[in-house]
Amino acid sequence: MSNTTATQPANAEKRYTVHRVDLPLSCPMPRMTLWNSHPRVYLPIEAASDKQVECPYCGAIYVLVD
């Protein structure tokens, strides 16, 4: 888990590119602000055959690129 300050709003985009360093993947991601978002949910992207997963709360698509 990172100790960085949140730098981007949660759910601001509908498609996010993620890397293995971002795993385990959650939506919203740790670097996103949470004040106006949904509860954090962990997404099993590494188990997806096409390496992409959709958040059941906000519909954001996450794509694993490495």
C-alpha positions as CSV (number, residue, x, y, z in Angstrom):
1,M,0.0,0.0,0.0
2,S,1.3,3.4,-0.9
3,N,1.6,6.3,1.5
4,T,1.1,8.9,-1.3
5,T,-1.4,11.7,-1.1
6,A,-4.5,11.3,-3.3
7,T,-3.8,13.0,-6.6
8,Q,-6.8,12.4,-8.8
9,P,-10.5,12.4,-8.3
10,A,-12.2,9.0,-8.0
11,N,-14.3,7.8,-11.0
12,A,-13.3,10.7,-13.1
13,E,-12.7,8.5,-16.1
14,K,-14.5,5.5,-17.5
15,R,-11.3,3.6,-18.6
16,Y,-8.1,3.2,-16.6
17,T,-4.8,1.5,-17.5
18,V,-3.2,-0.3,-14.6
19,H,0.1,-2.2,-14.0
20,R,1.1,-5.1,-11.8
21,V,2.5,-2.6,-9.3
22,D,-1.1,-1.4,-8.8
23,L,-2.3,-4.9,-7.6
24,P,-4.3,-5.8,-5.7
25,L,-6.6,-3.6,-7.7
26,S,-9.4,-1.7,-6.0
27,C,-11.9,0.9,-7.2
28,P,-11.4,3.6,-6.3
29,M,-7.6,3.2,-6.4
30,P,-5.5,4.4,-3.4
31,R,-4.3,7.5,-5.3
32,M,-7.9,8.7,-5.8
33,T,-9.8,11.0,-3.5
34,L,-12.7,9.2,-1.8
35,W,-15.0,11.9,-0.5
36,N,-17.6,11.6,-3.3
37,S,-17.1,8.0,-4.4
38,H,-18.5,4.6,-3.6
39,P,-17.2,2.0,-1.1
40,R,-13.8,0.5,-2.0
41,V,-14.2,-2.8,-3.9
42,Y,-11.3,-5.1,-4.8
43,L,-11.4,-6.3,-8.5
44,P,-9.8,-9.6,-9.5
45,I,-8.2,-8.3,-12.7
46,E,-5.4,-10.8,-12.8
47,A,-7.9,-13.7,-13.0
48,A,-9.7,-12.1,-16.0
49,S,-8.9,-13.9,-19.3
50,D,-8.8,-10.6,-21.2
51,K,-7.0,-8.7,-18.4
52,Q,-9.8,-6.2,-17.9
53,V,-12.5,-5.8,-15.3
54,E,-15.5,-3.5,-14.7
55,C,-16.3,-1.9,-11.3
56,P,-19.8,-3.0,-10.3
57,Y,-20.4,0.3,-8.6
58,C,-19.3,2.9,-11.1
59,G,-18.8,1.0,-14.3
60,A,-15.2,2.1,-14.7
61,I,-13.1,-0.4,-16.9
62,Y,-9.6,-1.3,-15.7
63,V,-7.2,-2.8,-18.2
64,L,-4.0,-4.6,-17.0
65,V,-1.1,-3.8,-19.4
66,D,1.8,-5.7,-17.9
